[in-house]
């Protein structure tokens, strides 16, 4: 059976090992979220333009 110190050492080694992967995942996720937000902003602008054109027609 492992001691709490051995368990903690194992967890710390695991966290150190996955840190670069976590950073890469965070970077890609942040880029994806920024990209989605930019697309939403773009679409909202077009929706507002279409609403204005509809108001002119009615």
C-alpha angles and dihedrals in degrees: 000000000000122000121234088251091055091048091050091047090051092050092048091049090050093049091049090049095051097041095096090049091049091050092049091049091049092050093050092044092050090050091049092050092048090049092050091048091050090051091049091050090050092049093046089056091053092046090053090050092050091048090052091050091049090051089053091052094049 
